[in-house]
Structures are given as C-alpha cells and as structure tokens.
C-alpha cells in the first residue's frame, strides 16, 4: 500500500528549534545552510515529519532512521531499503511524503507537489521542455503534467531532464496510468492538493497503484478532505 501524507509545514521558531533536535547531524547541517526564517522552519518541519512517518512505518524510534542519498539526491532509509520505499516533496507551506511497505513485485515510489505557475510562464516552460503534444491546456494542466513527470523521475532516482519529455498519460482523470519513459516503466496517479497546487505519486514497474491520501498532523484531516482533486477534462479519456 502507498500512503501519501500531506504535511502542513508552517510552524513557529520555537517549534522549529524543538523539531531540529529530532533530525540527524547531516539534516541539521543542511538546515543550517538554509536561510533563517520561515523557509528554514518549513524545511525542518517537513524533514522531521518525514522522519517520524518513516519510523512509524518501520516500527522503529525516529532517532534510528538514517538516510543514504543516491546520485541525484533520492533518499533511502539505511537498513530499511528492503522494507520501505519513501519520497518527500516540499512546496511553500506544504510537503508531501510518500511511504510504501514493500511487497513482492513493488517498485520504488516518487512524489511531487508543485504550485500552478502563471499562464505565460507555463506556456514558455511547456514549449521548452514538453513534447509538442503536451504544450497546450493552460497552467493547471501544465502543473499536473509536471508533477507526474517529476514523480516518475524521482521514483527512479534520475535527473529531471530524463522525465520531462516523457508522455505521462492523458489528463482526463487522476489515473492510475501506466507510462513508459527512458528510465523504464512506471505507474502514476494524481493526488488531491491544496488550492493552487497540483500533486502526483509514481511507482516504478508496471503494477498500477491506488494511493491512500493522509494528513500530518492528524487534525489537518478535515482540511485535506476539501482540497482540490483533479477532475476529468471535457472529452478527456478515463
């Protein structure tokens, strides 16, 4: 089962200092290199939540979780790689954390959360990076495709350039869809997201996935239930 947690990362300086103690030395060093203020506080909150959720899924204390990073930054929990696949994405005051308890045949997962850009910026980026068939549809559709492409790339631990020109399914509904790009086959599914954002999760291999959306902290659940969910476009394929 793939769980995808929406994390509210806005927090007070005092709470951020307390959460910092939960992180390992490498994470604390990375936090120290982030400019002080709300951006650093959000970074700390996101990574502390990822640590707690990983620990809960593995049944170990949070301080036992240690990370190994691949060539392009994909994190793996050291010693838990055969049990879990995890991935984190941050955007403004939100983060998404995907975690999967591995079973036979399950691949690795990736997730992405992105703000919907301005129309002109979306059109410019689509012309630069997307196949010609994906350059229309407006900013919201651009962001939907981008999150699928980045989730696909992150699932494989590749470079974003490897995924941007990959066709990632129709936009007529949230999926799941099977896609096949230069990194290999994958399944992708859109997710509910805060207003003005789009989100997706992907898993390597050909098995379809149906993610379970959750929220952290738990009192965010009511707000999460009211978030934007991608809807079929007129005439879109299911």
C-alpha angles and dihedrals in degrees: 000000000000115000119193116195124202107213125199104216104182107112142154123267089246093053091046090054090052093048091048089068089062093061126087122248094265092051091048090052091051090048090052089056091055114090111263118256135053094337092058092043091053091048091053093046092050095049094043089053091047090052093049094047092047091050092048092050091049096041094236134117114271092244089062092065115101127173135225117193126212126223092280097037102269107155124224124183106243112242092008100073093109092051104040144027115198139176136180133204126182130197125167111306093350140071135185122214121189122195130178130189101222121239131173110300096012117134132201123292134224131184136191138192120190138172116242105252128220114282096250093049091048092051092048094049093045091054090049101045112015131079111260091255090062101049096094134065104076134261099306092053090045090055092046090055093044093055091050092049094048093045088052092050094046092049088060094038091237137136118283089236087065092062107033095082093045117110105238105191137276122310096225094104144351096273143180094236133177114227133181120206139158093283094052140269121326143170119228134191131184118233137209109265140184116275110285094023138090127206141186142176127210137189128200118244132039101285113111119235134212107196124210111228114218136165137230123235093034093231087069089070096097092050091047091055090060097051126119114281118194110251129201115274117234107281092004120149117249 
